[in-house]
Amino acid sequence: MRINKCILDRQDFFQELVKHKKEIYESEIVLTQQQNNIRWLVGSSQAKLKSKPDKIDFIVKINKTANKYGIMLQCLNLCNEPYFRFDSDGPTHQNVSETIALEDRQVPTPHFNTYDLEGREFAYQNDILKNQLEAQAISNNLEFGISLFCNEANAFVNEDLLPICIDSTILPDFEIEAEFNLNNVKFE
């Protein structure tokens, strides 16, 4: 399994990013068409640790055709890939570390992904995701997933508020306020 050298070499910073409370700047994440992939919508907000100025990206991706989504935290001052991620659907993750019990090595989705002390990526399910009914509800509902992710990642808008996602590709409903007189209009 590949070792993420950035995380391995900066383990103290990585642990701080994972464990400490993060503040998400935007209460509304606007989802737009992902460039180069018409099936995905993506949106993000800046975030930061209360104690450090390092920029963190809170990213949400939704697949419009496959009813799946991902939520992630990325800090480019640490590495070029997300350091904490949630996958609502997809393949089972195979953990290879000998420090993980054999029965916990195969982790189906939904699950979280992060790194161990040796810089190896691993997946896990918290107690909520180990309950099949709750896991299914979270897989099918982005709002539930954001709530779970933010609580697990200790990332909130202001104190304990959660961000909401707005799909910019859906046109809002509108109402015509004036009545139109179509009596003199000829339709052919």
Protein Blocks (a to p, Z undefined) as FASTA:
>chain_A
ZZdfklmmmmmmmmmmmmmccddfblbdcddddehiakbccdddddddfkbcbdcddddd
ddfklopaddddddfklmmcdfbdcdfbdcddddfbfkbcfklmpccddddddddfkopa
cddddfklmpmklmmmmmmomklmmmmmmmmnopaehjlbccddddfkbccddddfbdcd
fklpccZZ
